[in-house]
Amino acid sequence: MVTAPPTTTTTPARAQDVMTAAEVAEYLQIPVRSVHEYAARGELPSVRIGRHRRFSKAAMEAVVERG
């Protein structure tokens, strides 16, 4: 008998949990260009969706906390 692999349940992100580069720039008080550069270097965690990057609000709050 073959069993199906277990499924994982993820909580979908709500619109208020995801930020654009412009929103991150305003939140961190840095230029949008810097946000893109930091994300490209992996210094700011982000996800690419097509040509756009999206940032987790919780991750940005953690960046601010650690300074």
C-alpha positions as CSV (number, residue, x, y, z in Angstrom):
1,M,0.0,0.0,0.0
2,V,1.3,3.4,-1.0
3,T,0.6,6.4,1.3
4,A,0.6,10.0,0.3
5,P,3.3,12.2,1.8
6,P,2.2,14.4,4.7
7,T,1.0,17.8,3.6
8,T,2.3,20.9,5.2
9,T,0.0,23.7,6.1
10,T,1.3,27.2,5.7
11,T,-0.5,30.3,6.8
12,P,-1.0,32.6,3.8
13,A,0.5,36.1,4.2
14,R,-1.9,38.9,4.6
15,A,-1.4,42.1,2.7
16,Q,-0.5,44.0,5.9
17,D,2.2,41.4,6.6
18,V,4.1,42.0,3.3
19,M,5.9,45.2,2.4
20,T,7.1,46.7,-0.9
21,A,10.6,48.1,-1.3
22,A,9.2,51.6,-1.0
23,E,7.4,50.8,2.3
24,V,10.6,49.2,3.6
25,A,12.6,52.3,2.6
26,E,10.2,54.5,4.5
27,Y,10.1,52.2,7.5
28,L,13.9,52.0,7.7
29,Q,14.4,55.7,6.6
30,I,16.8,54.7,3.8
31,P,16.6,55.3,0.0
32,V,14.7,52.7,-2.0
33,R,17.8,52.0,-4.0
34,S,19.6,50.9,-0.8
35,V,16.7,48.6,0.0
36,H,17.2,46.9,-3.4
37,E,20.9,46.7,-3.0
38,Y,20.7,45.2,0.5
39,A,18.1,42.7,-0.7
40,A,20.3,41.7,-3.7
41,R,23.3,41.1,-1.3
42,G,21.1,39.1,1.1
43,E,21.4,41.6,3.9
44,L,17.6,42.2,3.9
45,P,15.5,39.0,3.6
46,S,13.1,39.2,0.6
47,V,11.2,37.2,-1.9
48,R,11.2,37.9,-5.6
49,I,7.8,37.7,-7.3
50,G,8.5,38.2,-11.0
51,R,10.4,41.5,-11.2
52,H,9.3,42.7,-7.8
53,R,10.6,42.1,-4.3
54,R,8.5,41.7,-1.3
55,F,9.6,41.9,2.3
56,S,8.1,40.4,5.5
57,K,7.1,43.0,8.0
58,A,8.2,40.7,10.8
59,A,11.6,40.4,9.2
60,M,11.9,44.1,8.9
61,E,11.0,44.6,12.6
62,A,13.7,42.1,13.5
63,V,16.2,44.1,11.4
64,V,15.3,47.2,13.4
65,E,15.5,45.4,16.7
66,R,19.0,44.0,16.1
67,G,20.2,47.4,14.8
